[in-house]
């Protein structure tokens, strides 16, 4: 994911946690906060140590970022997003993870289109 799409600073994460809204399903929690000054959206990804060792966590992080990168045209702009993985994600396949991520995004009404997800 390109640098302009990254949410990286602790203060930005804290602002989204404190002032943003959240939506969840069994596999993911999505925190989101409107940022009208932004030209695009920014994404932060979090995977807890409870989910697995570093290899597992990094693989999950890469998969989550890739799913968002491939479908970034369908996300609502001018928002900061934090996507947090829950324990069941560790055993999921890529396609199931993609469905679950976009389920929670649709649930939060942040998905632009109702078109099928790109594969």
Order of alpha helices (4+ residues) and beta strands (2+ residues): alpha-beta-beta-beta-alpha-beta-alpha
